Amino acid sequence: MELCDHTAAHLCTLLKNGKISSKEITESVFQRIDKREKVINAYISVFREKALLQAKAADKKFSKKEQPSLLNGIPIALKDNVCTRDLTTTCGSNILKNYLPPYDATAVKKAYQHGMIGIGKTNMDEFGMGSSTENSIVGPTRNPVNTEYVAGGSSGGSAAAVASGETVLALGTDTGGSVRQPAAFCGIVGIKPTYGRVSRYGLISYASSLDQIGVLGRTVEDCTMLLQTICGPDRNDSTSADIQDNDFLSSLNNNIKGLKIGLPNEYFNTGLDKKIKDNILKAVQLLEKNGADIIDISLPHADYAISAYYLIATAEASSNLARYDGVRFGLRAKNCYDDIKEMYENTRYLGFSTEVKRRIMLGTYVLSAGHYQAYYLKAQKIRTLIKQDFEQAFKKVDIIISPVTPTLPFKLGEKASNPLEMYLMDLYTVSLNMAGLPGMSVPCGTIDGLPAGFQIIGKPFDEKTVLQTGHLYQQLTGA
């Protein structure tokens, strides 16, 4: 086994004991990139020279016998919609193809402050709009488990990089399932924290009230280490929660005796692949044998989640993406316009893909006079009802377990011509973003040679219980 295939937790132990160096880990990651990247296409850009300098600095801390941070010297991949100072940040879009941010996102800054090694920027669906990472200026990312299949999206590049050993840890973003779904498709762990737990400063917006930076790793323990590193209040983000208790590792090994686990009736009915359902129920039975109590619950407005989500998300996208006009930064159409209005039109025509244009048009429509109350306002009311459903459920249970996706990974191009079918891949994940809840995808074996996962949903700011439950399951299964 190469160094790049080990968990972050194991590598941290080896580094602390002086058995390996950060430079060796980083070189192992780049060797894997050289070997597999042409097929996987997990990265939009790679920072080899900068990463090796960071590794050298990390090793110097160990040589001086300092007390470096927990993840000092561990490689991390960064989704290409989190800003990195003077390093290209494209959002997978032609309109930001050569954009160089003047600052680091807070999550990136914290990772660097803890001595982590920035490997590169990962591939993604343009502006996070997609469920397969097929909609990008550099082409699709392939699933490392079977390269005929998608890696999921929109954080497919981050998930594929971790799963293939092209990084050890990764940052992703989740607007409606974009960390959890690709994690499930690639057979790794991915967690979306509570809205406000991790600063959004420096995250290029898709839908501001739904976007959240999350983490991906091989194990729950790895994700716990990274999440603990990047979360916390930030005065640069007005939506950042002022919660100081971010020590998740200390409670990771607690038992779950008496833990009440809810199973939503609506999530296990028609539409869910029977093989996925059976796998999840086996995982639930294992947790029950180890002390958990299983309780059936109802989320009565679950059927409206997808419709409400895509109205709210596209409305916010219509507003957020209006800034890309060719005037201030990014692409500008040249020599093909007579006035500023035509420049706007041509810039956006050349810069945005079909899927982004589709969502901007839908969002603009639902916000327009005569349609606002019929669509957008009604979607916001449904959002409130969905949030209230979870509040009622959490009066009875401590966590909720559900599917991540209704189907297994699908083949490249299989759903490209049917956007509605693609949207339904987020069926079980979008509600958490609308309610602001934490959720984590945990692998639960394979089905027909493809990874399967289940989702653990927690109360607001109760990431500890979510992580604790997932960690115990991995210990019991030897994952």
N, C-alpha and C positions, 0 to 999 in steps of 0.2 A: 504494500500500500504506500503510495506517494504521500508526502506531507500535505499536499493540497486536498487529500481525501479524508483527512482526520477532522474531528470536530474541533470547534474553537476552544472548548473547555479543555480537551486533551492537549492541544497545542499550547495553551496558556501554562499548563503544568510543566510541559517540556521546556518552555522558554524560561520559566521561573527557576527551574533546576539547572539551567545552563546546558542542557543536552542538545539544543538546536539554537539557531539564530533566526531573527526575523528575516534576514536576507535570504536564508535558505528556504523559508516558507514562501516568500515573495517570488523567488526564482522558480520554485516548484509550480506556483500558480501560473506564471508566464509560460513555462514549458507546456502546461496543459492547454493554455490559450493557443499557443503555436500549433498544438496538435489537433485541437478540436474546433477552434473558432470558425474556420472556413465553412464547416458544416452547420454548427449550432447557431452562429450569428447572434450571440448574446450581447455583444457590445456595439455601441455606436462609435465610441472613441476609447483608446487605451493610453494610460499615462505611465509608460514603462520607466522613463528616466526619473520622473518625479517620485514614483513609488519606491524605487531603489534608494533614493536619497532619504525618503521617510523611514525606510527600513534600517538604514545606517544610523539614523538618529535614534530610532527605537532601541537598537542594539547597544548604543552608547549608554543609555539609561541603565541597562542591565549590567554592563561592564563596570559602571561606577557604583554598583551595589546600592542604587537608589531604590525607593519603593514605587515603582512605576504603576500606572493605572492597570486595572484588571485586563483590559484588551490591548495593552501596549504591544505593538508588533504584529497584530493580526490583520490580514488583508480584508478590505471591504469594497464591494462594488456599489455604485451610486446610480440610482435611476436618473435618466437624463432630463427629468423635469425638476430636480433640486439643484439650485444654483451653486456653482463652484467658481471661485474667483479666478478670472483670467484663463479659464478652461471652458471649452465650448459646452454649451447647454442648449440643446436643440428641441427638446420635447418631441423628438421623432418627426419634426415638421420642416418642410422646405422654407417656411416663413422665418424660422429662427436658425437656419442652417449654419451661420457663422457667428452666432451671438456669443459674446464673451461677458459674463456677468462681472460687475465690479465688486462683488462680495460673496462670501460663502453663506449658504443657508445655515440656520442655527443648528440643525441636526448634524450637518456636515462639520461645522465648526467644533461641535462637542466631540464628534468622533475623532477628529484630528487632534484636539486637545488631549484626548486619552491615548494618543500614540498609535492610532490605527493607520493602516496603509491604504490610501486610495488607489485602487487598481484602474478604474476607468468608469465611464458612463454607460449604463446598460440600455439596450434596445427596448422600445415601448410602442404601443399604439399611439398615434399622433395625439398629443395633448391628453393622453389617458383615455381616449374615446375608442374603446373596443374591448373584446373579451378573448383575444387570441394572439395579440402581437403580430398580426399580419399586415397591419395598417401603419407602416413606417417608411421613412425615406430610404432606409438601408435594407428594406426587404424583411421578410418574416423571420422570427426566431423559431428554431425547431426544438422539439422536446428531446432532451438527452436520452430518455428511456427508449424512445422509438422515434427516429427523426422523420418519419412519415406523418407524425402527428404534431399538433400545435402545442406550444408551451403554456397556453393560457395568456390572459392579459388583464390589465394593460402592463403589469409588471412582469411580463413573461421573460424579458431579458435578465432581470435580477434572479428570478426563480431558476432559469436554465443555467445561469452562471454558477449558482450554488450547487445545483444537482450534478453538474458536469465536472466540478472541481476547478472551475475557472475563477473562483473566489472562495473564501471561507464563509463570509457573511455578506449580507446585502441590505441596502435600504430600498424600499418600494413605496408606492403611494396607493391609497385605497379610497376610491370615491363611491364605489358600489360593490366592491368585492375584488378589487384589482391586486390585492396582496394574497388574499385567501384562496381565490380560484386558481391562479397559476401555481401556488404552493401545492394544492391538491393534485393538479395535473402532473406536476414534476416529482411528486413523492417526497416533499420536504415540509417543514413547518413554516407557517407565516402568520403573523399576528397584526391585526389592526387595533391599536389602543383606543381608549375612550377619546372622543372628540375633545381637544384641549389638553390632553396629556402630553403630547409632543408638539412643540412649536411649529407653526406653518410658515414662519418667516423664511423667505427664500424658496418656498415651494411655488412654482408657477401654477396659477389657478386654472382649474377646469370648472368646478362648482364649489364655491368657497364654503358653503355651510355643510358640505359633505366630505370634502377632501381631508385626508389624514395621512401622515407619514407613518409607515409601518416597517417591520423588520422581517427578514427571511433567513433561515439557517437550517442546518441538518437536524437539529434536535431542539426540543423546548428549552433545554438548559442554555444552548447557544443563543437563542432568541431572547431569553431572559437577560443574559449578560449585556447584549446590545441595547435592548429596550431600557434597561436601567441606566445605561450610559447617556442616552440621548434625550430622555424625557425630563420634564421640569418646567417651571414657569419661565416666561420670557417677556420682558417689557416691550420688545419689538412686535409682539403679536397680541392684539387686543382680545383674541379668543383663547389665549393660553390660560389654563386653569392654575390658580395659585395653590398647588398641592405639593408639599415638600416630601411626603412619604413615598419614595421611589425605590425602597430596598426590597426588591422582589426575590432576590436570591435566598435571603435568610429563611423564608417560609416555603421554599420550593419542595423540601422533602417532608413536609407535614402529611399526615395521613388524611384520608377522606371519610373516615367513619362518621356516619350520620349526615353526610353531605346529601342534600336534596337535589336531584337532577330531574329537570323537566323535559318531557318529550312532546313537542307540539303536534297535535293530531293533524293539522293542516299541512305539515311538512312531510308526512309519511304516507300521504294518500296517492292518488293518481298523478302520473307525470314523473315520478321518481323511478329510475332504473331499479328493478327488483334486486339485482346483485349488489348494488350499492346499499340499498336498504338492509339487506341481510348482513353485510359487513359491518354496518354501523350498529345494528342491534347486537351483534356479537361483542363489539367493543363496549356497549352499554352493559351487557350481561357481565362482562369481566369486571367492570367498575362496581357493579352491584354485589358481586361476590366478595369484593374487598371493602365493603362497608357502606357503599352509597345506597340511598333510597331512591327508587325510580317512581316518578309521578307523572301521569298524563295531564297535559295542560292544553289550553286552547289560545290561539292568536287569531281571533275572528276576522280581522281585517287584512290578513296576510295576502289574500287573493288580489288586493288592490295595490300592493306594494310596487310592482313593476311599473304599472301605469303612472302612479303618482311620482315615482322616482324619476322616470324619464321626462316628465313634464317639468319638475323642479330643476333637475340637473341641466337640461338643455336651456331652460330660461336663464340660469346663472351663467352658463357657457356663452350664451348670446351676449350677455353684458360683459363678461370677462375678456372675451376675444375681440371685442370692439377696439381694443387698444392697438391691435396689429393693423396699422393703416399705412405703413410705409413712410411715415413722417419721422418718428422718433428713434426707432431701432428695428432691426430685422430687415427682411427683404423689402426692396422697393422696385416695382416695375419700372423699367427704363425705356425711354424713346417710344412709348406706345400709348401716350395719353395727351390730351389737349388742355385739360383742367384738373383741379385737385380731386374732384369727384370721380373722374375717370381713372385717376391714379389709384385711389382707394379700391375701386372695383377691380382693376387689373392686378393690383398687388395681391388682393385676397383670392382672386381667381387662380393666379399662379402659385400662391403660397399654401393654400389649404387643400386637403384631399377631399374626395367626395363625401366620406363619412363625416368629417368636420363640418363641411358645408351643410350637410343634411341636418345635423344637430343645431347649428346656428339658425337655420331657417325655421326649424320646429320651435326653438326657443323664442325667436322673434315673434312668431305667430301667436304663441300662447300668452305673450306679454302685451300684445297689441290691443288697442281699444276695441271693445266688443267681444273679445275672447278672454280677457284677463280673469273675469269672475267665473266664467264657465269652465276654464281649464286650470290656470295657475292657482287661483285662490282655492278652488275645490281640492286641488292636489295638496295644498298646505294643510287643509282641514283633515284630509286623510292621513297626512303625516302625523298630526297630533293624535289621531285615533290609534295609529300604529304604536306610537310612543306609549300611550295609555295602556294598550294591550300588554306590552312588556312590563309596565309598572304593576299591573294586576297579577301577572304571572310570577313576578319576583316577590310577591307577598307570600307565595306558596313554596317557591323553590330557590335554591342558591345559584344554580347555573342552568343553562339550557343546552341540550345537545341536538344538533340537526345535521342534515346533509350540507355540503358546500355547493355542489352542482347537481342538477338532475341527471346528468349523463357522465360517462367517462370522457377522457380527452377525445376530440374528433380530429379527423384528418385535415391536413392543410388544404385550404380551398373549399372544404365541404360546405361551409355555411356562408361563404363570402357573398353569395348572390341573394341571401335571405337575411336582411338585417334584423327582422323581427325574431327569427329563430335564434340569432346570435344574442339578442337582448335577453331572451329567456334563460340564458346560462347564468344570469345574475339573480335568479328567482329567490334563492335562499339567503342571499348576502346583502341585498340593498336595504332591507329593513333596518339593519344595524347602523348603517350610515345615517338614515333618516332619524333614528332614535338616539344617535350618538353613543352607542354601546361598544364595548370591547368584544372582539371575536377572534378566534384562532383556528386555523386549519391544521389538523394533525393527521399524518398518514395512518391508514389502517389496512395495510397490505396491498395486494394487487388483484386485479380481476382481468382475466384474459390477457395477462402480461402487461397491463397498464395500471398506473398508480390510482389508488382510491384514498379518500380522506373524509374526515367528519369535522364538524364545526362545534366549537365550545363557545357559548355566548355568556357573558357575565353582566353583572350589575354595573352601573356607571362607576368608574374608577376602582373597580374590584378586579384588576388584572391579576392580583395575587392568586385568587381562587381559580381563575382560568388557567394560569400557568401551572399551578400546583396539580390540577386535575390532569392536564396534558402530560406533565412530567411523570406522574405516577403511571399513567397508561403506557408510556414508553418504557418505563422500568419493568413493568409487568410483562410486556411483550418482547423485551430485549431489543427494541428498535434503536 
